[in-house]
Amino acid sequence: MTTSAAETETAVAKTGNTKPEWRQSADLVPYLEAVADMEARAAAIRDDGAPELIWLLEHPPLYTAGTSAKEGDLITPSRFPVHQTGRGGQYTYHGPGQRIGYVMLDLKRRGPDVRKFVCNLEEWVIRALASFNVTGERREGRVGIWVDRGAGKEDKIAAIGVRVRRWVTFHGISINVEPDLSHFGGIVPCGIGDPQFGVTSLVDLGLPVTMEDLDVALMHSFEDVFGDA
């Protein structure tokens, strides 16, 4: 996987190939560059036995269209760049203030069960949010992690979209720390247009959480959920 001078890499909890490496990028990473790096690392894991990788980063403002995206859900196509992507799901927004976690794991070693992998991603996010006393919840028929705002209103705080190729995973999760929530207005996020379902962030919930705080929570909760390979 390539690196740049603007990027810092941190290897955490690495013991041979039994635990994944962790990388944290200090600056915004262009989307296509990130996809190329993920593709390369996934191939290296599959073909060369490279260590698994969890990559934490932020993107410049952009929209991505998953494999189930509907054209009518892109409300303002000229607002930000739009990227077609091979992950599952519909339209979503990525931008500064949102922590992206790209997860490259070998399911042949961990168990070839995609449904369980997605469930583990959800549980990982839920446990990380619980570190800040936020109750993140799954909802039947609505992908992602949701927060009950009361009076029948629920807001999405994290999205999940994955791809698996020859049992190696890539893409992953996004958690809203302090993005510009108005940027979600250019799409119907994940195809959910009901006004009772919105979007929130940790800061929007009144929690002064930093990106570094969230990274620590993600690192601490990952092994509890996924364990060693």
FENUR-V349652 format. One record per pair of residues at least 12 apart in sequence whose C-alpha atoms are under 7 Angstrom apart, sorted by sequence separation. I is the first residue (numbers start at 0). J is the second residue. D is the distance in whole Angstrom. If there is no record, write none. Layout:
# FENUR-V349652
i=I j=J d=D
i=I j=J d=D
This chain:
# FENUR-V349652
i=9 j=21 d=6
i=10 j=22 d=6
i=134 j=146 d=6
i=143 j=155 d=7
i=144 j=156 d=6
i=159 j=171 d=6
i=160 j=172 d=6
i=9 j=22 d=5
i=144 j=157 d=5
i=159 j=172 d=5
i=8 j=22 d=5
i=9 j=23 d=6
i=143 j=157 d=6
i=144 j=158 d=7
i=158 j=172 d=6
i=159 j=173 d=7
i=8 j=23 d=6
i=143 j=158 d=4
i=158 j=173 d=5
i=7 j=23 d=6
i=8 j=24 d=7
i=143 j=159 d=5
i=157 j=173 d=5
i=158 j=174 d=7
i=7 j=24 d=5
i=62 j=79 d=7
i=142 j=159 d=7
i=157 j=174 d=4
i=6 j=24 d=5
i=7 j=25 d=6
i=61 j=79 d=5
i=62 j=80 d=6
i=63 j=81 d=6
i=64 j=82 d=6
i=65 j=83 d=7
i=156 j=174 d=6
i=157 j=175 d=6
i=6 j=25 d=5
i=60 j=79 d=6
i=61 j=80 d=5
i=62 j=81 d=5
i=63 j=82 d=5
i=64 j=83 d=5
i=65 j=84 d=5
i=66 j=85 d=6
i=156 j=175 d=6
i=5 j=25 d=7
i=6 j=26 d=6
i=61 j=81 d=6
i=62 j=82 d=6
i=63 j=83 d=6
i=64 j=84 d=6
i=65 j=85 d=6
i=66 j=86 d=6
i=67 j=87 d=7
i=68 j=88 d=7
i=69 j=89 d=7
i=5 j=26 d=6
i=63 j=84 d=6
i=65 j=86 d=5
i=66 j=87 d=5
i=67 j=88 d=5
i=68 j=89 d=4
i=65 j=87 d=5
i=66 j=88 d=6
i=67 j=89 d=5
i=68 j=90 d=6
i=65 j=88 d=5
i=66 j=89 d=7
i=121 j=144 d=7
i=177 j=200 d=6
i=65 j=89 d=5
i=176 j=200 d=5
i=177 j=201 d=7
i=64 j=89 d=6
i=65 j=90 d=6
i=175 j=200 d=5
i=176 j=201 d=5
i=177 j=202 d=6
i=64 j=90 d=4
i=175 j=201 d=6
i=176 j=202 d=6
i=63 j=90 d=6
i=64 j=91 d=7
i=28 j=56 d=7
i=30 j=58 d=6
i=62 j=90 d=7
i=63 j=91 d=5
i=28 j=57 d=6
i=29 j=58 d=6
i=62 j=91 d=6
i=63 j=92 d=6
i=20 j=50 d=7
i=27 j=57 d=5
i=28 j=58 d=5
i=29 j=59 d=7
i=62 j=92 d=5
i=19 j=50 d=6
i=20 j=51 d=6
i=21 j=52 d=6
i=22 j=53 d=6
i=23 j=54 d=6
i=24 j=55 d=6
i=27 j=58 d=5
i=28 j=59 d=7
i=61 j=92 d=6
i=62 j=93 d=6
i=19 j=51 d=4
i=20 j=52 d=5
i=21 j=53 d=5
i=22 j=54 d=5
i=23 j=55 d=5
i=24 j=56 d=5
i=27 j=59 d=6
i=61 j=93 d=5
i=176 j=208 d=7
i=19 j=52 d=5
i=20 j=53 d=6
i=21 j=54 d=6
i=22 j=55 d=6
i=23 j=56 d=6
i=60 j=93 d=6
i=61 j=94 d=6
i=16 j=50 d=5
i=19 j=53 d=7
i=60 j=94 d=4
i=176 j=210 d=7
i=1 j=36 d=6
i=58 j=93 d=6
i=59 j=94 d=5
i=60 j=95 d=7
i=0 j=36 d=5
i=58 j=94 d=5
i=59 j=95 d=6
i=57 j=94 d=6
i=58 j=95 d=6
i=57 j=95 d=6
i=0 j=39 d=6
i=0 j=40 d=6
i=57 j=97 d=6
i=57 j=98 d=6
i=56 j=98 d=6
i=57 j=99 d=6
i=153 j=195 d=6
i=154 j=196 d=5
i=155 j=197 d=6
i=156 j=198 d=6
i=55 j=98 d=7
i=56 j=99 d=5
i=152 j=195 d=5
i=153 j=196 d=5
i=154 j=197 d=4
i=155 j=198 d=5
i=156 j=199 d=5
i=55 j=99 d=6
i=56 j=100 d=7
i=151 j=195 d=7
i=152 j=196 d=6
i=153 j=197 d=6
i=154 j=198 d=5
i=155 j=199 d=6
i=156 j=200 d=6
i=55 j=100 d=5
i=154 j=199 d=6
i=54 j=100 d=6
i=55 j=101 d=7
i=53 j=100 d=7
i=54 j=101 d=5
i=53 j=101 d=6
i=54 j=102 d=7
i=53 j=102 d=5
i=52 j=102 d=6
i=53 j=103 d=6
i=52 j=103 d=5
i=51 j=103 d=6
i=52 j=104 d=7
i=51 j=104 d=5
i=51 j=105 d=7
i=111 j=166 d=7
i=107 j=166 d=6
i=106 j=166 d=5
i=105 j=166 d=6
i=106 j=167 d=6
i=41 j=103 d=6
i=105 j=167 d=5
i=104 j=167 d=6
i=105 j=168 d=7
i=103 j=167 d=6
i=104 j=168 d=5
i=103 j=168 d=5
i=102 j=168 d=7
i=103 j=169 d=5
i=102 j=169 d=5
i=101 j=169 d=6
i=102 j=170 d=6
i=101 j=170 d=5
i=102 j=171 d=5
i=101 j=171 d=5
i=100 j=171 d=6
i=101 j=172 d=7
i=88 j=160 d=6
i=100 j=172 d=5
i=87 j=160 d=5
i=99 j=172 d=6
i=100 j=173 d=6
i=86 j=160 d=6
i=87 j=161 d=6
i=99 j=173 d=4
i=86 j=161 d=5
i=87 j=162 d=6
i=98 j=173 d=6
i=99 j=174 d=7
i=86 j=162 d=5
i=97 j=173 d=7
i=98 j=174 d=5
i=85 j=162 d=7
i=97 j=174 d=6
i=98 j=175 d=6
i=97 j=175 d=5
i=98 j=176 d=7
i=96 j=175 d=7
i=97 j=176 d=5
i=96 j=176 d=6
i=97 j=177 d=6
i=96 j=177 d=4
i=97 j=178 d=6
i=96 j=178 d=4
i=95 j=178 d=6
i=86 j=170 d=7
i=94 j=178 d=7
i=130 j=216 d=6
i=127 j=216 d=5
i=127 j=217 d=5
i=92 j=183 d=6
i=127 j=220 d=6
i=126 j=220 d=6
i=90 j=186 d=7
i=90 j=187 d=7
i=91 j=188 d=5
i=123 j=220 d=6
i=90 j=188 d=6
i=91 j=189 d=6
i=123 j=221 d=6
i=90 j=189 d=5
i=89 j=189 d=5
i=90 j=190 d=7
i=88 j=189 d=7
i=89 j=190 d=6
i=123 j=224 d=6
i=122 j=224 d=7
i=119 j=224 d=6
i=119 j=225 d=7
i=75 j=185 d=5
i=74 j=185 d=5
i=75 j=186 d=7
i=73 j=185 d=7
i=74 j=186 d=5
i=98 j=210 d=7
i=73 j=186 d=5
i=72 j=186 d=6
i=73 j=187 d=7
i=72 j=187 d=5
i=72 j=190 d=6
i=109 j=228 d=5
i=108 j=228 d=6
i=45 j=167 d=7
i=41 j=167 d=6
i=37 j=169 d=7
i=18 j=227 d=5
i=17 j=227 d=6
i=18 j=228 d=6
i=17 j=228 d=5
